[in-house]
Amino acid sequence: MVVPGILTSDGAGVNLRRIIGSPQLNMLDPFLLLDEFGSNNPEDYICGFPPHPHRGFETITYMLNGKFHHKDSTRNEGYLTDGSVQWMTAGRGVIHSEMPEQTDGLVRGFQLWLNLPKNKKMIPPYYKDIPAVNIPRVEFPGGITKVIAGKFMGVKGPGQPKTGMFYYDIKLQSQKELYIPIIDSWNAFFFVYEGTIIINKTVERDQLAVLNIKGGCLLKAGGLGAQFIIVAGKPLNEPVARGGPFVMNTREEIMQAINDYKNGILVK
């Protein structure tokens, strides 16, 4: 299955491509949403993401280029810069903002929503800045991988998901191949942001491919090479109830989250 995503906007008018969480691919358990944002026009992103709430899942923001300033209701404050990752566990509730620190130049990156299992949805919120220098790089014949979470060729990434998953950013040279093992029961996808990848078909730039291959997959770069993120995770197989920035297991829990936010007790 190949998904192009849809062009939309979020926050205070940030233009982006929604790939998971779109009509073509509502979710891929345990992944609730994947957005790609990117522009060299400040008007596409300068208003950023003013304060807004979350409950029940984790957000993983990976910046290829650009700078964003994070502040939240648990007094965490940090900076996303070129190549860095912001890992935020909303848990029982957090209110945060992500605002650009520059008014011109390229901003490009991804935000992934990773669902929390039922028994962890109300854990205390957690925030971690992962600078680019702390993300290991693994070189192999024909390419290089940044290990954001999980293990790649024995090298462990700094991300600490609350459920089984991996997240890699891979660059493959022209016509080079790479085999990536994937646990049989896990859901997996890759998104091409430069070049093309060939599996049983050609996956173009700005397309996501859902992998249905058991045991792993063999990826081959096209003639101009490829850069892509590849992510896999253990499905939770639990009911999912959504209410805007809240993701719980029942509609009643969503209504409780909305009431908690309105009454100022979401983060208590």
C-alpha contacts under 8 A as a table, 3 or more apart, distances in Angstrom:
res1	aa1	res2	aa2	distance
1	M	209	A	5.67
1	M	210	V	5.31
1	M	211	L	7.42
2	V	203	V	7.31
2	V	207	Q	6.57
2	V	208	L	5.56
2	V	209	A	4.41
2	V	210	V	6.43
3	V	19	I	6.87
3	V	24	Q	6.69
3	V	25	L	7.33
3	V	207	Q	5.64
3	V	208	L	5.01
3	V	209	A	6.26
4	P	19	I	6.62
4	P	206	D	6.27
4	P	207	Q	4.51
4	P	208	L	6.22
5	G	17	R	6.06
5	G	18	R	5.21
5	G	19	I	3.94
5	G	20	I	7.24
5	G	22	S	6.43
5	G	24	Q	7.17
5	G	207	Q	7.23
5	G	208	L	7.80
6	I	17	R	5.40
6	I	18	R	5.30
6	I	19	I	6.53
6	I	22	S	6.75
7	L	15	N	7.35
7	L	16	L	5.86
7	L	17	R	4.51
7	L	18	R	6.37
8	T	15	N	5.96
8	T	16	L	5.58
8	T	17	R	6.07
8	T	18	R	6.82
9	S	13	G	5.42
9	S	14	V	5.14
9	S	15	N	4.38
9	S	16	L	5.56
9	S	17	R	7.92
10	D	13	G	5.45
10	D	14	V	5.32
10	D	15	N	6.82
10	D	16	L	7.49
10	D	49	F	7.65
11	G	14	V	5.94
11	G	47	C	7.86
11	G	48	G	6.16
11	G	49	F	4.35
11	G	50	P	6.63
12	A	47	C	5.39
12	A	48	G	5.77
12	A	49	F	5.76
12	A	50	P	6.85
13	G	44	D	7.15
13	G	45	Y	7.00
13	G	47	C	6.67
13	G	48	G	7.31
14	V	37	F	7.81
14	V	44	D	5.43
14	V	45	Y	4.51
14	V	46	I	7.46
14	V	47	C	6.91
14	V	48	G	6.07
14	V	49	F	7.65
15	N	37	F	6.61
15	N	38	G	7.76
15	N	44	D	5.35
15	N	45	Y	6.53
16	L	35	D	6.54
16	L	36	E	5.69
16	L	37	F	4.37
16	L	38	G	6.76
17	R	35	D	5.61
17	R	36	E	5.11
17	R	37	F	6.27
18	R	21	G	6.58
18	R	22	S	6.03
18	R	33	L	7.56
18	R	34	L	6.10
18	R	35	D	4.53
18	R	36	E	6.50
19	I	22	S	5.82
19	I	25	L	7.07
19	I	33	L	7.23
19	I	34	L	5.48
19	I	35	D	5.97
19	I	36	E	7.62
19	I	208	L	7.14
20	I	24	Q	7.97
20	I	25	L	5.35
20	I	26	N	5.91
20	I	27	M	5.69
20	I	28	L	7.37
20	I	31	F	7.67
20	I	32	L	6.61
20	I	33	L	4.51
20	I	34	L	4.70
20	I	35	D	7.15
21	G	25	L	5.95
21	G	26	N	4.29
21	G	27	M	5.55
21	G	32	L	6.17
21	G	33	L	4.69
21	G	34	L	6.81
22	S	25	L	5.26
22	S	26	N	5.21
23	P	26	N	5.77
25	L	28	L	7.34
26	N	32	L	7.43
26	N	33	L	7.87
27	M	30	P	7.67
27	M	31	F	5.93
27	M	32	L	4.85
27	M	33	L	6.54
28	L	31	F	5.05
28	L	32	L	6.51
28	L	187	N	6.82
29	D	32	L	6.88
29	D	115	N	7.78
29	D	187	N	6.86
29	D	233	G	7.68
29	D	234	K	7.61
29	D	235	P	4.88
29	D	236	L	6.54
29	D	237	N	7.28
30	P	114	L	5.94
30	P	115	N	5.28
30	P	116	L	7.87
30	P	187	N	7.90
30	P	233	G	6.41
30	P	234	K	6.70
30	P	235	P	4.98
30	P	236	L	5.96
31	F	34	L	7.74
31	F	112	L	7.29
31	F	113	W	5.88
31	F	114	L	4.86
31	F	115	N	6.09
31	F	233	G	7.77
32	L	112	L	7.59
32	L	113	W	5.26
32	L	114	L	6.07
32	L	115	N	6.40
33	L	111	Q	7.77
33	L	112	L	5.64
33	L	113	W	5.01
33	L	114	L	7.66
34	L	110	F	6.96
34	L	111	Q	5.70
34	L	112	L	4.56
34	L	113	W	6.52
35	D	110	F	5.52
35	D	111	Q	5.23
35	D	112	L	6.63
36	E	108	R	7.47
36	E	109	G	5.83
36	E	110	F	4.52
36	E	111	Q	6.67
37	F	107	V	7.47
37	F	108	R	5.45
37	F	109	G	5.49
37	F	110	F	6.19
38	G	106	L	7.15
38	G	107	V	5.23
38	G	108	R	3.85
38	G	109	G	6.32
39	S	42	P	7.35
39	S	44	D	6.50
39	S	45	Y	7.56
39	S	106	L	5.67
39	S	107	V	5.55
39	S	108	R	6.43
40	N	104	D	6.88
40	N	105	G	5.09
40	N	106	L	4.11
40	N	107	V	6.28
41	N	44	D	5.68
41	N	45	Y	7.61
41	N	104	D	6.80
41	N	105	G	7.10
41	N	106	L	7.37
42	P	45	Y	5.56
42	P	46	I	5.27
42	P	103	T	5.68
42	P	104	D	5.31
42	P	105	G	7.21
43	E	46	I	5.65
43	E	47	C	7.75
45	Y	48	G	5.49
45	Y	100	P	7.41
45	Y	107	V	7.87
46	I	99	M	7.57
46	I	100	P	6.00
46	I	102	Q	7.77
46	I	103	T	6.44
47	C	50	P	7.76
47	C	99	M	7.03
47	C	100	P	7.51
48	G	98	E	6.18
48	G	99	M	4.67
48	G	100	P	5.94
49	F	52	H	7.67
49	F	97	S	5.58
49	F	98	E	4.99
49	F	99	M	5.80
50	P	96	H	7.60
50	P	97	S	4.80
50	P	98	E	6.40
50	P	99	M	6.81
51	P	72	D	7.89
51	P	95	I	6.12
51	P	96	H	4.98
51	P	97	S	4.26
51	P	98	E	7.67
52	H	95	I	5.26
52	H	96	H	5.64
52	H	97	S	6.45
52	H	245	P	7.88
53	P	93	G	7.06
53	P	94	V	5.63
53	P	95	I	4.16
53	P	96	H	6.46
53	P	245	P	6.21
53	P	246	F	7.75
53	P	261	Y	7.62
54	H	57	F	7.67
54	H	90	A	5.78
54	H	93	G	5.73
54	H	94	V	5.59
54	H	95	I	6.42
54	H	245	P	4.96
54	H	246	F	5.35
55	R	90	A	5.19
55	R	91	G	5.48
55	R	92	R	5.39
55	R	93	G	4.56
55	R	94	V	6.74
55	R	121	K	7.36
55	R	122	M	7.84
55	R	245	P	6.98
55	R	246	F	4.87
55	R	247	V	6.30
55	R	248	M	7.67
55	R	257	A	7.35
56	G	90	A	6.16
56	G	91	G	5.00
56	G	92	R	6.26
56	G	93	G	7.39
56	G	115	N	6.98
56	G	116	L	5.99
56	G	120	K	7.89
56	G	121	K	4.47
56	G	122	M	6.68
56	G	246	F	6.27
56	G	247	V	5.15
56	G	248	M	5.64
57	F	89	T	6.30
57	F	90	A	5.74
57	F	91	G	6.12
57	F	113	W	6.77
57	F	114	L	5.78
57	F	115	N	4.50
57	F	116	L	4.76
57	F	121	K	6.68
57	F	246	F	7.98
57	F	247	V	6.59
58	E	87	W	7.32
58	E	88	M	5.58
58	E	89	T	4.28
58	E	90	A	5.68
58	E	91	G	7.45
58	E	113	W	5.69
58	E	114	L	5.02
58	E	115	N	6.27
58	E	116	L	6.87
59	T	86	Q	7.87
59	T	87	W	6.07
59	T	88	M	5.25
59	T	89	T	6.48
59	T	90	A	7.60
59	T	111	Q	6.72
59	T	112	L	5.73
59	T	113	W	4.70
59	T	114	L	6.27
60	I	85	V	6.92
60	I	86	Q	5.81
60	I	87	W	4.75
60	I	88	M	6.46
60	I	111	Q	5.58
60	I	112	L	5.10
60	I	113	W	6.44
60	I	114	L	7.59
61	T	85	V	5.51
61	T	86	Q	5.07
61	T	87	W	6.58
61	T	109	G	7.34
61	T	110	F	5.69
61	T	111	Q	4.33
61	T	112	L	6.42
62	Y	83	G	6.95
62	Y	84	S	6.02
62	Y	85	V	4.51
62	Y	86	Q	6.62
62	Y	109	G	5.52
62	Y	110	F	5.23
62	Y	111	Q	6.37
63	M	66	G	6.69
63	M	67	K	7.81
63	M	80	L	6.75
63	M	81	T	6.52
63	M	82	D	5.70
63	M	83	G	5.22
63	M	84	S	5.57
63	M	85	V	6.35
63	M	107	V	7.92
63	M	108	R	6.17
63	M	109	G	4.27
63	M	110	F	6.53
64	L	82	D	5.41
64	L	83	G	4.87
64	L	84	S	7.46
64	L	107	V	7.67
64	L	108	R	5.45
64	L	109	G	5.00
65	N	81	T	6.89
65	N	82	D	4.43
65	N	83	G	6.54
65	N	106	L	6.30
65	N	107	V	5.13
65	N	108	R	5.04
65	N	109	G	6.69
66	G	80	L	7.65
66	G	81	T	5.69
66	G	82	D	5.47
66	G	100	P	7.88
66	G	102	Q	7.66
66	G	105	G	7.66
66	G	106	L	6.09
66	G	107	V	4.39
66	G	108	R	6.46
67	K	79	Y	6.86
67	K	80	L	5.24
67	K	81	T	4.48
67	K	82	D	6.73
67	K	100	P	5.77
67	K	101	E	5.44
67	K	102	Q	6.71
67	K	107	V	7.32
68	F	79	Y	5.76
68	F	80	L	4.94
68	F	81	T	6.76
68	F	98	E	5.91
68	F	99	M	5.20
68	F	100	P	4.23
68	F	101	E	5.43
69	H	77	E	7.52
69	H	78	G	6.01
69	H	79	Y	4.68
69	H	80	L	6.33
69	H	97	S	7.81
69	H	98	E	5.46
69	H	99	M	5.14
69	H	100	P	6.13
69	H	101	E	6.32
70	H	76	N	7.76
70	H	77	E	5.37
70	H	78	G	5.08
70	H	79	Y	5.95
70	H	80	L	7.54
70	H	96	H	7.03
70	H	97	S	5.66
70	H	98	E	4.72
70	H	99	M	6.73
71	K	75	R	6.91
71	K	76	N	5.77
71	K	77	E	4.47
71	K	78	G	6.74
71	K	96	H	5.54
71	K	97	S	5.50
71	K	98	E	6.96
72	D	75	R	5.62
72	D	76	N	5.53
72	D	77	E	6.68
72	D	94	V	6.82
72	D	95	I	5.47
72	D	96	H	3.94
72	D	97	S	6.37
73	S	76	N	7.26
73	S	94	V	5.93
73	S	95	I	5.23
73	S	96	H	6.28
73	S	267	V	7.19
74	T	94	V	7.12
74	T	125	P	7.82
74	T	267	V	7.92
76	N	127	Y	7.00
78	G	129	D	6.53
79	Y	129	D	7.40
80	L	84	S	5.78
80	L	85	V	6.59
80	L	86	Q	6.64
80	L	129	D	7.52
80	L	131	P	7.79
81	T	84	S	5.49
81	T	131	P	7.58
81	T	132	A	7.90
82	D	132	A	7.12
83	G	131	P	7.28
83	G	132	A	4.83
84	S	129	D	7.66
84	S	130	I	5.72
84	S	131	P	4.63
84	S	132	A	4.39
84	S	135	I	7.90
85	V	129	D	6.17
85	V	130	I	4.97
85	V	131	P	6.51
85	V	132	A	7.35
85	V	148	I	7.96
86	Q	127	Y	7.54
86	Q	128	K	6.05
86	Q	129	D	4.86
86	Q	130	I	6.13
87	W	127	Y	5.87
87	W	128	K	5.19
87	W	129	D	6.42
87	W	130	I	7.57
87	W	159	G	7.19
88	M	125	P	7.50
88	M	126	Y	5.74
88	M	127	Y	4.46
88	M	128	K	6.36
89	T	125	P	5.27
89	T	126	Y	4.86
89	T	127	Y	6.25
90	A	93	G	5.31
90	A	94	V	5.47
90	A	124	P	7.67
90	A	125	P	4.84
90	A	126	Y	6.72
91	G	94	V	7.59
91	G	116	L	7.80
91	G	120	K	7.00
91	G	121	K	5.07
91	G	122	M	4.91
91	G	123	I	4.85
91	G	124	P	5.56
91	G	125	P	4.86
91	G	126	Y	7.66
92	R	121	K	6.11
92	R	122	M	3.87
92	R	123	I	5.59
92	R	124	P	5.97
92	R	125	P	6.52
92	R	266	L	7.27
92	R	267	V	6.95
93	G	122	M	7.61
93	G	124	P	7.65
93	G	125	P	6.47
93	G	266	L	5.34
93	G	267	V	4.80
93	G	268	K	7.82
94	V	125	P	6.56
94	V	266	L	7.06
94	V	267	V	5.43
95	I	267	V	7.44
100	P	103	T	7.58
102	Q	105	G	7.52
115	N	247	V	7.68
116	L	120	K	5.97
116	L	121	K	5.53
116	L	162	K	6.85
116	L	163	T	7.33
117	P	120	K	5.43
117	P	121	K	6.22
117	P	163	T	7.62
117	P	236	L	6.34
117	P	238	E	7.62
118	K	121	K	5.45
118	K	238	E	7.59
118	K	248	M	7.66
118	K	249	N	6.92
119	N	122	M	7.46
120	K	123	I	5.35
121	K	248	M	7.27
130	I	134	N	6.31
130	I	135	I	7.23
130	I	158	P	7.38
131	P	134	N	5.46
131	P	135	I	7.04
132	A	135	I	5.41
133	V	136	P	7.49
134	N	158	P	7.31
135	I	146	K	6.37
135	I	147	V	6.18
135	I	148	I	6.07
135	I	157	G	6.44
135	I	158	P	6.57
136	P	146	K	5.76
136	P	147	V	5.64
136	P	148	I	7.63
136	P	155	V	7.50
136	P	156	K	7.76
136	P	157	G	6.48
137	R	144	I	6.66
137	R	145	T	5.49
137	R	146	K	4.56
137	R	147	V	6.39
138	V	144	I	5.56
138	V	145	T	5.11
138	V	146	K	6.48
138	V	147	V	7.59
138	V	152	F	7.76
138	V	153	M	7.81
138	V	155	V	7.53
139	E	143	G	6.09
139	E	144	I	4.36
139	E	145	T	6.47
140	F	143	G	5.53
140	F	144	I	6.00
142	G	172	L	5.92
142	G	173	Q	5.39
142	G	176	K	5.64
142	G	177	E	7.53
143	G	170	I	7.34
143	G	171	K	5.43
143	G	172	L	4.48
143	G	173	Q	5.83
143	G	176	K	7.84
144	I	170	I	5.91
144	I	171	K	5.42
144	I	172	L	6.86
145	T	168	Y	6.49
145	T	169	D	5.65
145	T	170	I	4.40
145	T	171	K	6.40
146	K	168	Y	5.70
146	K	169	D	5.05
146	K	170	I	6.37
147	V	150	G	7.09
147	V	151	K	7.02
147	V	152	F	6.60
147	V	155	V	7.46
147	V	156	K	6.78
147	V	157	G	4.78
147	V	158	P	7.81
147	V	167	Y	6.61
147	V	168	Y	4.93
147	V	169	D	6.75
148	I	157	G	4.76
148	I	158	P	6.06
148	I	159	G	5.77
148	I	166	F	7.53
148	I	167	Y	5.41
148	I	168	Y	5.66
148	I	169	D	7.51
149	A	156	K	6.81
149	A	157	G	4.30
149	A	158	P	5.86
149	A	159	G	4.49
149	A	160	Q	6.84
149	A	161	P	7.64
149	A	165	M	7.22
149	A	166	F	4.92
149	A	167	Y	4.96
149	A	168	Y	6.96
150	G	156	K	5.63
150	G	157	G	5.52
150	G	159	G	7.38
150	G	165	M	6.25
150	G	166	F	4.23
150	G	167	Y	6.51
151	K	154	G	5.64
151	K	155	V	5.19
151	K	156	K	4.31
151	K	157	G	6.25
151	K	166	F	6.98
152	F	155	V	5.20
152	F	156	K	6.59
161	P	164	G	6.88
161	P	165	M	6.98
163	T	233	G	7.63
163	T	234	K	6.97
164	G	233	G	5.59
164	G	234	K	5.31
165	M	231	V	7.26
165	M	232	A	5.39
165	M	233	G	3.93
165	M	234	K	6.25
166	F	231	V	5.56
166	F	232	A	5.44
166	F	233	G	6.49
167	Y	229	I	7.16
167	Y	230	I	5.96
167	Y	231	V	4.52
167	Y	232	A	6.86
168	Y	229	I	5.59
168	Y	230	I	5.39
168	Y	231	V	6.46
169	D	227	Q	7.40
169	D	228	F	5.86
169	D	229	I	4.38
169	D	230	I	6.52
170	I	227	Q	5.65
170	I	228	F	5.48
170	I	229	I	6.13
170	I	230	I	7.63
171	K	225	G	7.67
171	K	226	A	5.81
171	K	227	Q	4.41
171	K	228	F	6.67
172	L	176	K	6.22
172	L	177	E	7.55
172	L	220	K	7.95
172	L	221	A	6.00
172	L	225	G	5.61
172	L	226	A	5.25
172	L	227	Q	6.38
173	Q	176	K	5.56
173	Q	221	A	6.56
173	Q	224	L	7.47
173	Q	225	G	4.51
173	Q	226	A	6.63
174	S	221	A	5.56
174	S	222	G	5.75
174	S	223	G	4.91
174	S	224	L	5.27
174	S	225	G	3.87
174	S	226	A	7.32
175	Q	220	K	6.02
175	Q	221	A	4.83
175	Q	222	G	5.39
175	Q	223	G	5.80
175	Q	224	L	7.99
175	Q	225	G	6.62
176	K	220	K	5.62
176	K	221	A	5.58
176	K	225	G	7.77
177	E	218	L	6.80
177	E	219	L	5.51
177	E	220	K	4.28
177	E	221	A	6.51
178	L	218	L	5.71
178	L	219	L	5.28
178	L	220	K	6.50
179	Y	216	G	6.97
179	Y	217	C	5.61
179	Y	218	L	4.30
179	Y	219	L	6.21
180	I	216	G	5.39
180	I	217	C	5.46
180	I	218	L	6.48
180	I	219	L	7.86
181	P	215	G	5.86
181	P	216	G	3.92
181	P	217	C	6.50
182	I	186	W	6.97
182	I	188	A	7.74
182	I	214	K	7.14
182	I	215	G	5.34
182	I	216	G	4.46
182	I	217	C	7.50
182	I	232	A	7.35
183	I	186	W	5.52
183	I	214	K	7.40
183	I	215	G	5.97
183	I	216	G	7.30
184	D	214	K	4.98
184	D	215	G	5.36
184	D	216	G	7.82
185	S	214	K	7.95
185	S	234	K	6.76
185	S	235	P	7.65
186	W	232	A	6.25
186	W	233	G	5.20
186	W	234	K	4.54
186	W	235	P	6.20
187	N	210	V	7.96
187	N	211	L	7.34
187	N	212	N	7.90
187	N	232	A	5.45
187	N	233	G	5.51
187	N	234	K	6.45
187	N	235	P	6.64
188	A	210	V	6.11
188	A	211	L	5.44
188	A	212	N	7.73
188	A	230	I	7.40
188	A	231	V	5.65
188	A	232	A	3.97
188	A	233	G	6.50
189	F	208	L	6.78
189	F	209	A	5.47
189	F	210	V	4.38
189	F	211	L	5.42
189	F	230	I	5.80
189	F	231	V	5.60
189	F	232	A	6.42
190	F	208	L	5.61
190	F	209	A	5.50
190	F	210	V	6.83
190	F	211	L	7.81
190	F	228	F	6.58
190	F	229	I	5.48
190	F	230	I	4.09
190	F	231	V	6.23
191	F	205	R	7.92
191	F	206	D	6.86
191	F	207	Q	5.78
191	F	208	L	4.24
191	F	209	A	6.48
191	F	228	F	5.40
191	F	229	I	5.42
191	F	230	I	6.54
192	V	195	G	7.01
192	V	196	T	6.66
192	V	197	I	7.24
192	V	203	V	7.29
192	V	204	E	6.59
192	V	205	R	4.95
192	V	206	D	5.65
192	V	207	Q	5.85
192	V	208	L	6.55
192	V	226	A	7.12
192	V	227	Q	6.07
192	V	228	F	4.29
192	V	229	I	6.75
193	Y	205	R	5.14
193	Y	206	D	5.46
193	Y	207	Q	7.78
193	Y	226	A	7.74
193	Y	227	Q	5.86
193	Y	228	F	5.49
193	Y	229	I	7.91
194	E	205	R	5.41
194	E	206	D	7.78
194	E	225	G	7.91
194	E	226	A	5.36
194	E	227	Q	4.95
194	E	228	F	6.85
195	G	204	E	6.76
195	G	205	R	5.67
195	G	221	A	7.66
195	G	222	G	6.75
195	G	224	L	5.81
195	G	225	G	5.56
195	G	226	A	4.29
195	G	227	Q	6.50
196	T	202	T	6.68
196	T	203	V	5.66
196	T	204	E	4.77
196	T	205	R	5.90
196	T	221	A	5.98
196	T	222	G	5.05
196	T	223	G	7.85
196	T	224	L	7.43
196	T	225	G	6.71
196	T	226	A	5.36
196	T	227	Q	7.98
197	I	202	T	5.78
197	I	203	V	5.18
197	I	204	E	6.76
197	I	219	L	6.52
197	I	220	K	5.59
197	I	221	A	4.67
197	I	222	G	5.64
197	I	225	G	7.99
197	I	226	A	6.37
198	I	201	K	5.55
198	I	202	T	4.42
198	I	203	V	6.10
198	I	219	L	6.12
198	I	220	K	5.06
198	I	221	A	6.13
198	I	222	G	6.51
199	I	202	T	6.42
199	I	203	V	7.70
199	I	218	L	6.78
199	I	219	L	5.60
199	I	220	K	6.62
203	V	207	Q	6.32
203	V	208	L	7.51
203	V	209	A	7.07
204	E	207	Q	5.66
211	L	217	C	7.83
213	I	216	G	6.15
213	I	217	C	6.28
214	K	217	C	7.79
221	A	224	L	7.54
221	A	225	G	4.99
221	A	226	A	5.41
222	G	225	G	5.24
222	G	226	A	6.75
238	E	249	N	7.19
239	P	249	N	5.10
239	P	250	T	7.16
240	V	247	V	6.86
240	V	248	M	6.00
240	V	249	N	4.75
240	V	250	T	6.91
241	A	247	V	5.73
241	A	248	M	5.12
241	A	249	N	5.04
241	A	250	T	5.25
241	A	251	R	5.82
241	A	254	I	6.98
242	R	245	P	7.69
242	R	246	F	5.91
242	R	247	V	4.60
242	R	248	M	6.43
242	R	251	R	7.76
242	R	254	I	6.93
243	G	246	F	5.07
243	G	247	V	6.32
243	G	254	I	5.97
244	G	247	V	7.76
246	F	254	I	6.53
246	F	257	A	7.04
247	V	254	I	7.06
248	M	251	R	7.69
248	M	253	E	6.13
248	M	254	I	6.16
249	N	253	E	6.90
250	T	253	E	5.28
250	T	254	I	6.61
251	R	254	I	5.03
251	R	255	M	6.32
252	E	255	M	5.12
252	E	256	Q	6.22
253	E	256	Q	4.94
253	E	257	A	6.21
254	I	257	A	5.05
254	I	258	I	6.28
255	M	258	I	5.08
255	M	259	N	6.15
256	Q	259	N	5.08
256	Q	260	D	5.99
257	A	260	D	5.01
257	A	261	Y	6.16
257	A	266	L	6.76
258	I	261	Y	5.16
258	I	262	K	6.20
259	N	262	K	5.04
259	N	263	N	6.00
260	D	263	N	5.14
260	D	264	G	6.05
260	D	265	I	4.94
260	D	266	L	4.64
261	Y	264	G	5.15
261	Y	265	I	6.00
261	Y	266	L	4.72
262	K	265	I	7.79
263	N	266	L	7.66
264	G	267	V	7.56
265	I	268	K	5.18
